[in-house]
């Protein structure tokens, strides 16, 4: 289950910093708006892949009740970044929230930060 949640955590788009993009991604996940969440990823151009991922996530009933951004590290060249996030999630497999930490990798694409996915 953690692998699927981590896969979802790979998103970003048009915000001013990697931290902002990651925050927007997690907010979309909290609302259950998987399509918006995936729009923050580099996979945004593959509409078929997005639809497959959305159906998977809806079927697993994944919820992220809370998250916290721990750190943000931008590379010296300003083209890649890593944002560390601690979050809790539930799914159809676990009704009790599980806690996990993820290092979200981002790249700058056409001047905008995107979560690698």
Residue pairs with C-beta under 8 A, 6 or more apart in sequence:
1 60
1 89
1 91
1 93
1 94
1 98
2 98
2 100
4 56
4 57
4 60
4 62
5 62
5 64
5 87
5 89
5 91
5 100
5 102
6 100
6 102
7 53
7 117
8 29
8 34
8 37
8 38
8 53
8 57
8 62
9 25
9 26
9 29
9 85
9 102
9 104
9 115
10 41
10 42
10 43
10 104
10 105
10 115
10 116
10 117
11 21
11 22
11 25
11 28
11 37
11 38
11 39
11 40
11 41
11 114
11 115
11 117
12 18
12 21
12 22
12 24
12 25
12 40
12 41
12 104
12 106
12 112
12 113
12 114
12 115
13 21
13 24
13 39
13 40
13 41
13 44
13 112
13 113
13 114
14 21
14 112
14 113
15 21
15 23
15 24
15 112
15 113
17 72
17 113
18 72
18 74
18 81
18 82
18 83
18 104
18 106
18 113
19 69
19 72
19 83
20 113
21 40
21 106
21 113
21 114
21 115
22 69
22 72
22 83
22 85
22 104
22 106
22 115
23 69
24 40
25 37
25 40
25 41
25 104
25 115
26 64
26 67
26 85
26 87
28 34
28 36
28 37
28 39
28 40
29 37
29 62
29 64
30 63
30 64
30 65
30 67
32 63
34 53
34 54
34 57
34 58
35 50
35 54
38 44
38 50
38 53
38 54
38 117
40 114
40 115
41 114
41 115
41 116
41 117
42 107
42 109
42 114
42 115
42 116
42 117
43 49
43 50
43 53
43 117
44 50
44 114
59 92
60 91
60 92
60 93
61 90
61 91
61 92
62 89
62 90
62 91
63 89
63 90
63 91
64 87
64 88
64 89
65 88
65 89
65 90
65 97
66 87
66 88
67 85
67 86
67 87
67 88
68 85
68 86
68 87
69 83
69 84
69 85
70 84
70 85
70 86
70 101
71 83
71 84
72 81
72 82
72 83
72 84
73 81
73 82
73 83
74 80
74 81
75 81
78 108
79 107
79 108
80 105
80 106
80 107
80 108
81 105
81 106
81 107
81 113
82 103
82 104
82 105
82 106
83 103
83 104
83 106
84 101
84 102
84 103
84 104
85 101
85 102
85 103
85 104
86 99
86 100
86 101
87 99
87 100
87 101
87 102
88 97
88 98
88 99
88 100
89 97
89 98
89 100
90 96
90 97
90 98
104 115
105 115
105 116
106 113
106 114
106 115
106 116
107 113
107 114
107 116
108 114
